[in-house]
Every structure is written in C-alpha cells, then in structure tokens.
Amino acid sequence: MITSQEYRARLKKLKPNVYMDGDIISREDPRLAGGINIMSQTYDLAYKPEFEEVLTATSHLNGRKINRFTHIHQSVDDLLKKQKMTRLCSQEVGGCIQRCMGTDALNALSVVTHEVDQQGDTEYYQRFLKYLQYIQDNDLAANCAQTDVKGDRMKRPHEQSDPDLYLRIVEKLPDGIVVTGAKAHNTCSAYIDEIIALPTRRLTAEEGPWAVAFALPADWEGVTLINAAYSPRPRRKLHAPYAELGVSHSITVFDKVFVPWERVFLCGEWEAAGRLGLLFALYHRHSYTGCKAALSEIVAGAAALVAEYNGIDRSQHVRHKIAELIAVVELIFAAGIAAAVNARRASSGTYIPDVTFCNVGRYVAGTNIYKEYETLAEIAGGLPATLPPEMDFYNPKTGPYLEKYIMRKDGISAEDQHRCFRLLQDMMSSAWGGHKLIDALHGGGSPVMERIGILNAYDLESVKRLAKRLAGIKT
Ligand SMILES: Cc1cc2nc3c(=O)[nH]c(=O)nc-3n(C[C@H](O)[C@H](O)[C@H](O)COP(=O)(O)OP(=O)(O)OC[C@H]3O[C@@H](n4cnc5c(N)ncnc54)[C@H](O)[C@@H]3O)c2cc1C
C-alpha cells in the first residue's frame, strides 16, 4: 500500500495530456485539486485504525495486505465490506469517492476474462492476473472508460455514419492492437494512474471490432483527456471540509492508440462484450448502494440541521419529511446488503452481487435524488439561493448587518448559521450541486437501464402464476 504523498508524487510525473477550457493543463492545476484531495483520502484512510478493516484486504494472489480498492471480491464478506467502505469513504469526503470505478472494472474483468478463456484458446485471464498483480503491488488508482459517445442512439455501433462513435479496433499487429474512438463522462481520468476501457453494450456478430477491453497508463501516447471539473465555490475565510472536494470528468479520445497484447483483455469476442459491460455496471450499481446512501444521508443531515437552525425541527411535517429521507438512505443501503448476501461465485472465484437487488438499489437512488433535494430546499427556505458572497460577511460595513440578520434560532452563532447556509448553497445552488444531481441520476446507468435490468432478471411468469392461482384461473 502506498501513501497519498506517493500517489500525488506519481501524478506529477504523468505527461501532460489533459485539456481544459482551451489549454493543456498539468496535473497540478488548481481545478483538479478537489478531485485529487478525494482520491488521496482513499490512500490515507486505509492507514487509519478505525478504517483499516474495511479499507484493506488480503490479496488472493499472494496473501499480502492491499488497499481494498485494488481487491477482487473473494466472498460475500468482501462485497459487504466494499459497500461499507464506499459509504464510509463517501461520508468522509462529502460525496463520490471516485476510485470505485477502477475496482468495479477490475472485478468485472476478473470474471469475464476467465469465462472467455473457457470458451476458446485465449489467455486473457492469466494476462489479467499479471495486470492485477501490477495494480496491487503499486496500489494504482484506475478509472473505467466504459460509456461510448454513442452517436445516434437509435443506431447500433456498426450502423453509425462514423464508426469511431463507439471505440473500436482499427488494426491488429504482432505485438498488440490499435484502437480509435472516444469514451464519454470519464470520472477522475485526470488524476488516476490507469484507464480501463470496457465495452458499453451487447454486440452482434458483425461488431467484433467494437468488442474490445484493455488498460493503459493515463498519459499513454495518443490518449487525450478533454476535461470538465467541478468543485464547490472556493472559500477565502470560512474554510470547511465540503469546500475542499471536487471531481472531474473527461471525454477520453483514443486516436490510433497502440495497446500491447499484455494489456488487451478482449479483442473481437463480441459474445462476451455485453456480459462484460453489464457486469461492470452491476458492480458499479452495487458501489452506488454505498456512495449514494452516503450522499442521501448528507442530504438528510443537512435537512435536519437547517430545520433545527430555522427552529422548525419539532414541526410534524418537517419530521415526516426527514423520516422519508432516512427511509431512502437505508433502503438503498439495504438493497446493497441483500445483493451481497445473495451473491454467487463466478468460475474465476470472484463473487458477483445479485442483479435484481443491485438494480433495485440503484433505481431507488437515481429516481429519488431530485425529490430529496426538493425536500432539502423546502425545509431550508430561499436563503441557499440568495446568500450574499462570503466576503460580505467580513466587510466592516456589511459584516455586522449580515451577522445580525442571518440570526434565526437563539443559541446558534452567526458563524454557524452562515456555515450551514453556505453548505446548502454549495449543495443546491451551484454548478457543483447541479452536476451532482445529474451524476446521481445517470452515473452507473440511467434509471431506464435499471428498469431493463430488473425486468430481465425477474421471473415475471412466476408472479403471474401466483396472481392466477389467487384469482382461481387455471394454468
Ligand atoms: C457525472 C457522471 C459521471 C459518470 N462517470 C462515468 C465513468 O466514470 N465512466 C463511464 O464509462 N461512464 C460514466 N458515466 C456515464 C453514465 O453511465 C451514462 O451517463 C449513462 O449510462 C447514460 O448514458 P448517456 O449519458 O450517454 O445518455 P444517453 O444514453 O444518451 O441517454 C439519454 C436518454 O436517451 C435514452 N436512450 C438512449 N438510447 C436509447 C435507445 N436506443 N432507445 C430509446 N431511448 C434511448 C435513455 O433512456 C435516456 O433517457 C457518468 C455519467 C455522469 C452523469
């Protein structure tokens, strides 16, 4: 395991290939600082005794102690700990912990490379294990570049007018493959070590060139990261943990990129593309049952806090709304527990969480997020939208006015009132906050994808039979 200092030092050595707002930027650009702060926590927390049990694991490759973000789930307990780790880390940083993407991609690859090898004469699994060893030995952070830019949504990859709208193999060479295309919405790509690219959907026989999975260093020749970054507004005086976080996402362009064979994990096996894509999504939806539970409990906590500061915390309608928020938090988390407990073992030995419970948990999370924010806004009143800028609280003329007129419930200091509403402003009335809502809705798959997943996995005929029996209809 490495420390966050070592992680940060490694980032500095990456060749510049991140573009933002018209410029090529270094990994030390302040707009990436919030995301790097979060990623650093995944290293630091692993050394804290109170987090050690969930943040570290024993490598199934060599029995060594590793950071759980690089672990392949070997049991139900591993899945439960991964979910708990995601929730605890997300509580700690105040939002998405980001590093789970790579964990979920590694786990999906550990299953599918093994399955593909069983069908033919490929050697993906052994390659994958060597790669995993490299990840674990160096405690590398990875992302997952799965979502293709996809062009016309109603057309399949081979039907697009530009075939590069889904990442594809354009050449096979003796020592590797060449790929071209772009992946969208790639979280944390600007501050990880490794990009793991996976297919995004099921493919058909004529779509072999699009059936490709591989991993590359984030600054590899021909890889360009066109980045969008979000953070809460920077603070000058009223420092707070929430103001230190951030995230960035890139369109990751692969322009005739060479991938050596030892880093290729799927190459033309179109039948396995859908399985790999869906499995990553499944692991990621399971991760969401941890991080989204944390995000929702931050909303519930902020709602309870502002209710208290507004003096309305004993009102029945407020208490009921907060109970509803808590119900969402714990239902999401419970679905993740159920998914872990009902996991099954793949041929590689990796544990796969239950499909229905993962999808249900992610679905409850995604479809409730706007309602949760509505509740928070309702309880908070309008001030999160109209709160004067921070420095007006420190101006000798306006500061005393603001300290006097921000007061609500007796016994709460002006600074704490200010802190509470500044947090709510960042959460609800900022570019950061707006972005979080879309993330919570679509990240890990839009609600429609979970609906499809739920229907595909559910035995609808058996519940129809149940209804028929109860209705007295003969089958
Ligand atoms: C903040 C954030 C972070 C993310 N991080 C990552 C990441 O790190 N890695 C990664 O790979 N992905 C990531 N994603 C991508 C995420 O998984 C996708 O946003 C999600 O799968 C939806 O894809 P899309 O954005 O292309 O939307 P679209 O697929 O364009 O969906 C838009 C709408 O069109 C509908 N639609 C799409 N296709 C069809 C069709 N054929 N027929 C009918 N209706 C259709 C959908 O139902 C949806 O309602 C992230 C997304 C967000 C918002």
The ligand as an SDF file (V2000), in Angstrom:
LIG
                    3D

 53 58  0  0  0  0  0  0  0  0999 V2000
  -21.4150   12.6280  -13.5250 C   0  0  0  0  0  0  0  0  0  0  0  0
  -21.3200   11.3580  -14.3300 C   0  0  0  0  0  0  0  0  0  0  0  0
  -20.2160   10.5250  -14.1720 C   0  0  0  0  0  0  0  0  0  0  0  0
  -20.0670    9.4050  -14.9690 C   0  0  0  0  0  0  0  0  0  0  0  0
  -18.9330    8.6460  -14.8540 N   0  0  0  0  0  0  0  0  0  0  0  0
  -18.6980    7.6510  -15.7570 C   0  0  0  0  0  0  0  0  0  0  0  0
  -17.4410    6.9720  -15.7870 C   0  0  0  0  0  0  0  0  0  0  0  0
  -16.5470    7.2240  -14.9750 O   0  0  0  0  0  0  0  0  0  0  0  0
  -17.2390    6.0360  -16.7340 N   0  0  0  0  0  0  0  0  0  0  0  0
  -18.1890    5.7210  -17.6630 C   0  0  0  0  0  0  0  0  0  0  0  0
  -17.9380    4.8610  -18.5030 O   0  0  0  0  0  0  0  0  0  0  0  0
  -19.3900    6.3430  -17.6620 N   0  0  0  0  0  0  0  0  0  0  0  0
  -19.6570    7.2980  -16.7420 C   0  0  0  0  0  0  0  0  0  0  0  0
  -20.8850    7.9550  -16.7410 N   0  0  0  0  0  0  0  0  0  0  0  0
  -21.8190    7.6280  -17.7910 C   0  0  0  0  0  0  0  0  0  0  0  0
  -23.1770    7.0900  -17.3910 C   0  0  0  0  0  0  0  0  0  0  0  0
  -23.1290    5.7230  -17.1860 O   0  0  0  0  0  0  0  0  0  0  0  0
  -24.1130    7.4970  -18.5490 C   0  0  0  0  0  0  0  0  0  0  0  0
  -24.3620    8.8850  -18.4240 O   0  0  0  0  0  0  0  0  0  0  0  0
  -25.3780    6.7340  -18.6060 C   0  0  0  0  0  0  0  0  0  0  0  0
  -25.1230    5.3860  -18.9130 O   0  0  0  0  0  0  0  0  0  0  0  0
  -26.2920    7.3300  -19.6800 C   0  0  0  0  0  0  0  0  0  0  0  0
  -25.6190    7.4280  -20.9150 O   0  0  0  0  0  0  0  0  0  0  0  0
  -25.6140    8.8090  -21.7030 P   0  0  0  0  0  0  0  0  0  0  0  0
  -25.1650    9.8760  -20.7860 O   0  0  0  0  0  0  0  0  0  0  0  0
  -24.8480    8.6040  -22.9540 O   0  0  0  0  0  0  0  0  0  0  0  0
  -27.1220    9.1110  -22.0060 O   0  0  0  0  0  0  0  0  0  0  0  0
  -27.9920    8.5280  -23.1980 P   0  0  0  0  0  0  0  0  0  0  0  0
  -27.6750    7.0930  -23.4100 O   0  0  0  0  0  0  0  0  0  0  0  0
  -27.9000    9.4410  -24.3510 O   0  0  0  0  0  0  0  0  0  0  0  0
  -29.4200    8.5980  -22.5750 O   0  0  0  0  0  0  0  0  0  0  0  0
  -30.2520    9.7430  -22.6670 C   0  0  0  0  0  0  0  0  0  0  0  0
  -31.6840    9.2790  -22.7700 C   0  0  0  0  0  0  0  0  0  0  0  0
  -31.8730    8.6020  -24.0170 O   0  0  0  0  0  0  0  0  0  0  0  0
  -32.4970    7.3680  -23.8000 C   0  0  0  0  0  0  0  0  0  0  0  0
  -31.9840    6.4020  -24.7890 N   0  0  0  0  0  0  0  0  0  0  0  0
  -30.6830    6.1250  -25.0460 C   0  0  0  0  0  0  0  0  0  0  0  0
  -30.5920    5.1890  -26.0040 N   0  0  0  0  0  0  0  0  0  0  0  0
  -31.8420    4.8650  -26.3510 C   0  0  0  0  0  0  0  0  0  0  0  0
  -32.4120    3.9520  -27.2950 C   0  0  0  0  0  0  0  0  0  0  0  0
  -31.6600    3.1880  -28.0840 N   0  0  0  0  0  0  0  0  0  0  0  0
  -33.7530    3.8820  -27.3780 N   0  0  0  0  0  0  0  0  0  0  0  0
  -34.5410    4.6680  -26.6140 C   0  0  0  0  0  0  0  0  0  0  0  0
  -34.0700    5.5570  -25.7090 N   0  0  0  0  0  0  0  0  0  0  0  0
  -32.7390    5.6520  -25.5750 C   0  0  0  0  0  0  0  0  0  0  0  0
  -32.1120    6.9690  -22.3780 C   0  0  0  0  0  0  0  0  0  0  0  0
  -33.0960    6.1360  -21.8430 O   0  0  0  0  0  0  0  0  0  0  0  0
  -32.0630    8.2990  -21.6680 C   0  0  0  0  0  0  0  0  0  0  0  0
  -33.3210    8.6140  -21.1620 O   0  0  0  0  0  0  0  0  0  0  0  0
  -21.0730    9.0710  -15.9170 C   0  0  0  0  0  0  0  0  0  0  0  0
  -22.1940    9.8890  -16.0450 C   0  0  0  0  0  0  0  0  0  0  0  0
  -22.3300   11.0190  -15.2720 C   0  0  0  0  0  0  0  0  0  0  0  0
  -23.5440   11.8990  -15.4650 C   0  0  0  0  0  0  0  0  0  0  0  0
  1  2  1  0
  2  3  1  0
  2 52  2  0
  3  4  2  0
  4  5  1  0
  4 50  1  0
  5  6  2  0
  6  7  1  0
  6 13  1  0
  7  8  2  0
  7  9  1  0
  9 10  1  0
 10 11  2  0
 10 12  1  0
 12 13  2  0
 13 14  1  0
 14 15  1  0
 14 50  1  0
 15 16  1  0
 16 17  1  0
 16 18  1  0
 18 19  1  0
 18 20  1  0
 20 21  1  0
 20 22  1  0
 22 23  1  0
 23 24  1  0
 24 25  2  0
 24 26  1  0
 24 27  1  0
 27 28  1  0
 28 29  2  0
 28 30  1  0
 28 31  1  0
 31 32  1  0
 32 33  1  0
 33 34  1  0
 33 48  1  0
 34 35  1  0
 35 36  1  0
 35 46  1  0
 36 37  1  0
 36 45  1  0
 37 38  2  0
 38 39  1  0
 39 40  1  0
 39 45  2  0
 40 41  1  0
 40 42  2  0
 42 43  1  0
 43 44  2  0
 44 45  1  0
 46 47  1  0
 46 48  1  0
 48 49  1  0
 50 51  2  0
 51 52  1  0
 52 53  1  0
M  END
$$$$
